[in-house]
Amino acid sequence: MNPTIDGTALRSVYSMVLGRLATRGRLGALGALGGVLIIAGFAVGRATDSVRPAHGGATLLANLGLGVVLPVSSLVMASSALGELREDHSLVYLWLRPLRPWVVPVAAFGAAVSLVFPLVVIPGVLAAVLSGTGGGLPGAALIAIAVGTLAYCGVFLAFGLWVRRTLLWGLAYILIWEGFVASAGTGPASLAIRAYTRSVVARITDTDLGLGTMSLTTGVLVPLIVTAGAMALAVYRYGNLDVD
């Protein structure tokens, strides 16, 4: 197929999915969640521990920003990117078009990332700055949120094609696996995206964070590998769907 045709189809599907995802309800709810992070960053800045100045901001970013705002925002957007089309039986109209199997999943992934990244990185970096804790925290927030957005969106996009009730399963992963099971040891932690994003913050700010025990290189590279693997699964699944 002509690369120009692929590019045109990619832009067309991207715009369509972006328009479906960018509803007032989703943007308002996730924007409010980010607002809580900003307010919390300001509160931490007013009560900074002079003995460990970087600890309060890094802990806030790790627990609220990377532990709640980032995964929940990614889940809401990415799981709906194709999962919603599948649930309402409108995915068949894309599936029947003569497109390469990678075009639709990649376009949907791009749309989800385009919305999630600004919704999380703006309040995340602002919270880091307002916390007044220094230690490279704003830069750490930017890097951790960037790689985390890619990994979570890739995983939850694939979720939306492989399982029904994606929000329920995604929340179970975030709250149960990442929130509790991952703390049981290095094995479970290696399957938690949160462990890698927290490691990025821990290494850059030289702060001790639970689960944040990996090197900076590992914290950046593994989420990128997860993204590639998840997208490969999404493309495979899309190309082999029984769509009605």
Rosetta blueprint (number, residue, H / E / L):
1 M L
2 N L
3 P H
4 T H
5 I H
6 D H
7 G H
8 T H
9 A H
10 L H
11 R H
12 S H
13 V H
14 Y H
15 S H
16 M H
17 V H
18 L H
19 G H
20 R H
21 L H
22 A L
23 T L
24 R H
25 G H
26 R H
27 L H
28 G H
29 A H
30 L H
31 G H
32 A H
33 L H
34 G H
35 G H
36 V H
37 L H
38 I H
39 I H
40 A H
41 G H
42 F H
43 A H
44 V H
45 G H
46 R H
47 A L
48 T L
49 D L
50 S L
51 V L
52 R L
53 P H
54 A H
55 H H
56 G H
57 G H
58 A H
59 T H
60 L H
61 L H
62 A H
63 N H
64 L H
65 G H
66 L H
67 G H
68 V H
69 V H
70 L H
71 P H
72 V H
73 S H
74 S H
75 L H
76 V H
77 M H
78 A H
79 S H
80 S H
81 A H
82 L H
83 G H
84 E H
85 L H
86 R H
87 E H
88 D L
89 H L
90 S L
91 L H
92 V H
93 Y H
94 L H
95 W H
96 L L
97 R L
98 P L
99 L L
100 R L
101 P L
102 W L
103 V H
104 V H
105 P H
106 V H
107 A H
108 A H
109 F H
110 G H
111 A H
112 A H
113 V H
114 S H
115 L H
116 V H
117 F H
118 P H
119 L H
120 V H
121 V H
122 I H
123 P H
124 G H
125 V H
126 L H
127 A H
128 A H
129 V H
130 L H
131 S L
132 G L
133 T L
134 G L
135 G L
136 G L
137 L H
138 P H
139 G H
140 A H
141 A H
142 L H
143 I H
144 A H
145 I H
146 A H
147 V H
148 G H
149 T H
150 L H
151 A H
152 Y H
153 C H
154 G H
155 V H
156 F H
157 L H
158 A H
159 F H
160 G H
161 L H
162 W H
163 V L
164 R L
165 R L
166 T H
167 L H
168 L H
169 W H
170 G H
171 L H
172 A H
173 Y H
174 I H
175 L H
176 I H
177 W H
178 E H
179 G L
180 F L
181 V H
182 A H
183 S H
184 A H
185 G L
186 T H
187 G H
188 P H
189 A H
190 S L
191 L L
192 A L
193 I H
194 R H
195 A H
196 Y H
197 T H
198 R H
199 S H
200 V H
201 V H
202 A H
203 R H
204 I H
205 T H
206 D L
207 T L
208 D L
209 L L
210 G L
211 L L
212 G L
213 T L
214 M L
215 S L
216 L H
217 T H
218 T H
219 G H
220 V H
221 L H
222 V H
223 P H
224 L H
225 I H
226 V H
227 T H
228 A H
229 G H
230 A H
231 M H
232 A H
233 L H
234 A H
235 V H
236 Y H
237 R H
238 Y H
239 G H
240 N L
241 L L
242 D L
243 V L
244 D L
